[in-house]
Amino acid sequence: MGATAHAQSTDEVTVQSGRLAQKQFDAPASVRVIDGESIRNAGAQVNLSEALAQVPGVVALNRNNYAQDLQISIRGFGSRSAFGLRGIRLITDGIPATTPDGQGQASTVSLTSAERIEVLTGPLAQLYGNSAGGVIQTFTREAGEQPQLDVSTTMGSYGLRRHDLQFSGRTGNVGIVADYSTFDIDGYRKNSAAQRKQFNGVLTTQLQEDTKLKLVANVFDMPMAQDPLGLKMSELQPDPRRAGNNAELDRTRKSVQQNQLGAVLDHRFSDSLQMQWRVYTGTRTNLQYQARTAVAGSAWVGLERDFYGLGAQLKGKAQDLAHGPVDWVLGFDLDQSAERRQGGDTVNGEKFGALKRDELNKASNNDAYGQVNWHWTDGQGHNPYTFTAGLRHSQIKLENRDDLPLVDGNGMGSVRYIATSPVLGATWHALDTLNVYANWGKGFETPTLAEAAYTVDNSAIKGLFNTGLLASRSQHSEAGLKWTPAAATRVDASVFRITTDNEIVTLKSAGGKTAYKNAARTLREGSELSLQHAWSAQWRSQLSMAWLRAVYDADFSSGTTPVPSGKRMPGIPDQQLFASMQWAEQGFVSKANPRPLGWSASADWVARSAFWANDLNDADARVAGGGQLNLRVRHRSVWGPVRAELWAGVDNVTDTAMVGSVVVNQAAKQYFEPGLPRNWMTGIKLSVPL
């Protein structure tokens, strides 16, 4: 489960409400903000799941397996991912971190330099295109006027070591934040050690009074992440620290290196018209060694990816309309990813023999979008309603060139998906302290290149590009309210219903390969509630709850196995709870109190109900529900010009045995990845003005 996460500041913030910025309280959508203080208090700042634990509707499962990344889903979208992210969009500093086919990696986000995280769910997320079951945006902090050097180190259970060095400063119109961090862990389980090195740099410059340029550089280097694989229930209960079948024998592991450069240019033509351009390019190298199975020998898979993109948007305001001002935006996104996919056999965990797979996979999108917010007035200066309308037209192309057609059949092929996603919404500003909203939209989700990589032919899984997979199509409806019954209290609540046709599901899985097909229909319906309350200047609490019923709404078959209607979709608990109580001796971080000193502490309870690891909801694929208590204590002090922070924490205080994550529909029923027992962390951070 996620580590401790603190409630965000009660200061009102501006967020991306669809494609238009708006105050969070007025936004006609479920959009949550996790501020920088909450991110830093959440844990070792290694996994995005640490901070996402507090967001209702988000299931952030930590595999404790750095070879496969986190398993994050939003309202059920993305839950079937066996590695990395899919079904949701990830954006860092305005630059897409999700490829056109819907794949992304949360591990590349630099949490040590993040200023805030925004999570957008519901129909307005569909304005971000393919696989937008939700949108997670991260933003690097901007440099202050005073140059500063921050040095931090964190130590913890199972050999956890994280060290970070960050410089920030400004000279004239130029500001820079440069952050370099390292992470090492020996691992709780056998064959689960990992090493990471990461650099995140953001340079901002005011080229002219009305023109601002942001340059973003990211380097992510994971030279080694051992893969302990999943366990069967019969293996998990007696010895959760063991590695899965043949993991140690075949030295299962992964190495990743990703480099990315991006630029975002903002220009204001006038107070009512501005334009933004973004461009980025990068490379990613991924090499994975897999274990042998009952039907296939050990193997390796290598990916060499180049990706790049261009986008622009024009924003405007019409101020003098008879019935209220209108905000509007028009934009386009052009993105492309091309990766060389190769594979072959291994012996003793090393490459052996000739190539058995050599392909060039490509994904591209060509999208245009627009959104209008009409702040309707009644002629007396009051704004009782805001109406929202948006539209996105998307063209996604997946294609494959097979350079070894005689080995496993000719895998050549291409497929194009076209979708138009409309969004409609309305907000009733019932009171200055109460907003009620409703919205509706359509979305779609194409197969990823990995999901289209295999086809079942005569009951055998072959490396033939699957052009028969359809994009799933969804309809989203949502209603909610945002209420501040008192200055120290904030309530957010929403209900939603999502129906999907042609959901992409597992057809067959064997020998480390999985082929997919389309199911008929699925249904996701639920509600979310969050409550924040400041009891005094020193005490505050937060409660987040989510209920979600995600089921297959029609019969289908997985291979030759029938899956009846009504079965729960795997990887999705019906209920989630996050409850937090926090105390700060000299008050919490806010605009009015940016650098409080003294002691602070928190106690968080993170819980979820039972869920399943396969489509059939078998008894041996059931994950029991439960919760864990996480504690933190922190002390901030000043030694002359140097500011020091000391902190310590214990996660899973009650030492509850829990499953951290699941490998959905794993062929050998090795579904389960254990959560950590009671574990500790402690750290120190020194901030030195220069």
C-alpha positions, 0 to 999 in steps of 0.5 A: 500500500502507499505510504503516508500522504498529507492533506493538501493546503487549503489555499485555493489553486488553479488547475487544468479543468479539461484544457482550460485553467480554472480555480479548483473549487469552480472546476466542473470536474473531479480534479485533485491537487497534491502539493509539494509539501504532501509529496515530500511528506509521503515517503522516500519520494521514489514511487508515485503511489506514495502520494496518490494514496490520498486521491479517491478513485485512484488505485495505486498498487506498489509491486515492490518490483522495480522491474515492472513499475507501479500498477495505477488505475483511475476509476478502473482504467489501467488495472489490467496493465502487467507493467507500466501505465496504460489507460491513463495519461501521464504528463510532466511539465506539459510534455506527454509521458504517455506514448500515442498507443497509451503506454507510460512509465511512472518511474520516470517522474522526478518526485524530489523536484515536484511542486504539485501533482494534479489528477483529473478524472471523469468526462473532461479527461477525454479531451486528452485523447486515447486512453484518457481514463484519467490524467495525471500531471506533474509539475516541477517547482520554479526557482526562487529569487534566492539561489539555494542548494538542497541536499537530502538522504534517506535510509530505510528497511531492506537496504533502501538508500536515496540521495538527492542533490538539488540546485535552484536559482535565478539570475535576471530573467532566467531561473533554473532547477536542477535535481540529481538523485540516486536510489538503491534497494536490496529488496524485501524479496529474493531477486528484487534489488534495484538501482536508479539514477535520475536527473531532472532539469527545468530552465525558465526564461522570460524572453520578453515581457509577454513571452516565456520559455521553459526547457525541460531535460530528463535522464532516467537510468536504471542499470539493474532492477531484478524481477522477483516475479509473482507468486501463487497463493500456495507460495505466498502464504508460507514464504512471501519473501521467495522469488517466483518460479525460475526467477533466480535460476534465469536471473530475471531482471530489467535495465532501462535508460530514457533521455528526454528534452522538451520545450514549452513556449508561452506567448501572450498577444493580449490579456484576452489572447495567448498561445502555447507551443510544445515540442519534445524528443527522446529515446528509451532503451529497455532490456528484459530477461524473462524466466522459463515456463512450462511451455517455453524456455527463458528469453530476452526482449529488447526495445530501442525507442525513439519518440517525439512530438509537437503541439500547440494551443490558442487560448482566448477570452471574449469579455463583452458578451451580453450573457457573460464571458467565454473562455475558449481554447483550440489546439492540436497534438502530433506525437510519434513513437517508433521502437525496435523490438528484438528477442531471443533465447537466454542461457544462465540469464544471458543472451544465446543464439540467433534472434527470434524476433526483430520488428519495428513497431510504430505508433502515432497520433494526429489530434485536434481539440477545442473547449469552451467555458461560458460563464453565464450571467443573469444581467445583474452581475451574478454568475449562477451557471458555467457551461462547458463544451469540448470536442477532440478528434483523434487519429491513431495509427499502429503499424509493424514491420517484421524483419524476420518473417520466416521465424514466427510467420509474417507479422507485418501489418497496420491499423488506424483508429479514428474517434471523436470525443465530445464533452458537455458539462454544467456547473450551478454556482448555488452559493459562494460556498457551494458548486454543483456540477454534472458532465458527460463525455465519450472516450476511447482506448486503443490497444497498445503495441504490446497488446497488439504484438501477438495473435492466437493461431490454432491455439498457439500464441504467435508473434503476428501483429493483431490488426483485428483488435478494436478500440474500446469505446466508453461513455462517461457521466458524472455529477458532483458537488464542492462545498465549504460549509465553514472556512476550515472545511472542504467537502468534495463528492461525486457519483459516476457511471461509465459504460464501455463497449469492446473492452480489451481483455486477455484471450490467452497467456502462456510462456510470457506471451499474452494475446488479447481480444475484445469483450462485449461490454463493461460497467463501472459505477461508483462514488467518491468523497473527500473531506478536509477539516482544520480543527485548529492552526495545529491540527487538521484531518483528511478523509478520502473514500471511494466506492467502485463496482466494475463488472463485465456487463456481458458474457464473453470467453477467454480462450475456451473458458467462458466468463459470465456477465457480472464478474468483477474486473480484476485488479479493482477493489470495490472500496478504498479508504484514506484517513489522516490526522496531522499535527504541526507545532507551528502550523502547516505550510501555506502561502501565509506560512511558507516555512514553519519550524518545529515538530510535526507528526501524522498518522494515516490509515490506508485500506481497501476491500478484497479484489480479484486477480483474474477475470473468472474471480477464482478463489485462488485469485482473490486478494483479501482486503485490509488496511495498514497504519503509517506514522511520520514525525518530522522536525524543522530547524534553522542553524544560522542560514541553514535550514534542516529537516529530520524525519522518521516514519514507520509504514504498516505499523501493525505488521499486517500481511498484505498483497501489494499488487497483482499480475492480472490473468497470469497464465501459471496463476502466479498472480501475487506480489507481496506488500511489505511488512512493518518497515521504517525510513528516516531522512535528513535534508539540508537547505543552504542559501548561496 
